[in-house]
């Protein structure tokens, strides 16, 4: 790849979300990889600089290494669309839908794709919500999480009804929408996707073995206790079925560039259930997309350059379509 053709590149990192710390780690990794590949890449933190400076300083495309709100939810994508600056990852609508776990589930269910049962609770309803009705609908254990956060922030696995209200309140600190979800017990896997539309393809499935099954923020980013198994060790037919399901889930949301989808496999039935999608996945030393790409023979540097080369705009896609 001729990296000189990619022009002056801004690596957007940091930002204002609860995932700022992780985004800075991702962004530094991407920045170093692009520079090592000969790209004229520069760090750009939207929390510290006005996005308008991108245009004024002559940037020609952006690698989005932002995570969470104001970076993964369609807002920065919309700003870049207005400035005509191509960017990595999904467009405005797909980013917005994918950031909202409830909206994502609604699309998947409408398309007949399996995802755990759920109940949406609004922050304003917390005083009147029936805890017994929630337990009747979803059973215990139950997963309670903010509808629009990532990196396991604000997520609680509730095993006793007396802990449910505290879990709802913890999630409500992060978001006005609280997703209560059926807990699927079994293997936890994740699978990245590259490309878009009919050309989208899955990278190898990774099986996640976390301490006591607790894949939380700390175990994701700051310990070495979590095991990531790739090749995943699942039967070949099961792995292929999961990859096909994940590509379909990615396509129906209209995603492009890249993404990563988390899945739980029911231990009793071996039915895979889609949990959520990340449209700006982590690129830290613990991150899973680079790990899966490496298993497929794609280096970290090559992955970053490939993603950067795919940067585009919604209106360009519409014109090509």
Secondary structure as UniProt FT lines:
FT   HELIX           3..6
FT   STRAND          8..12
FT   TURN            18..19
FT   HELIX           20..36
FT   TURN            37..38
FT   STRAND          40..44
FT   TURN            46..48
FT   HELIX           52..56
FT   TURN            57..58
FT   STRAND          61..64
FT   TURN            69..71
FT   HELIX           75..83
FT   STRAND          86..87
FT   HELIX           92..99
FT   HELIX           101..110
FT   TURN            111..112
FT   STRAND          118..122
FT   HELIX           123..125
FT   TURN            126..128
FT   HELIX           131..138
FT   STRAND          142..146
FT   TURN            147..148
FT   TURN            151..154
FT   STRAND          156..158
FT   HELIX           161..163
FT   HELIX           164..172
FT   TURN            173..174
FT   STRAND          177..182
FT   STRAND          186..194
FT   HELIX           197..199
FT   STRAND          201..202
FT   STRAND          206..209
FT   HELIX           211..213
FT   HELIX           217..221
FT   STRAND          227..229
FT   HELIX           236..252
FT   TURN            253..254
FT   STRAND          258..266
FT   TURN            267..269
FT   STRAND          272..278
FT   TURN            285..286
FT   HELIX           288..295
FT   TURN            296..297
FT   HELIX           300..309
FT   HELIX           314..320
//
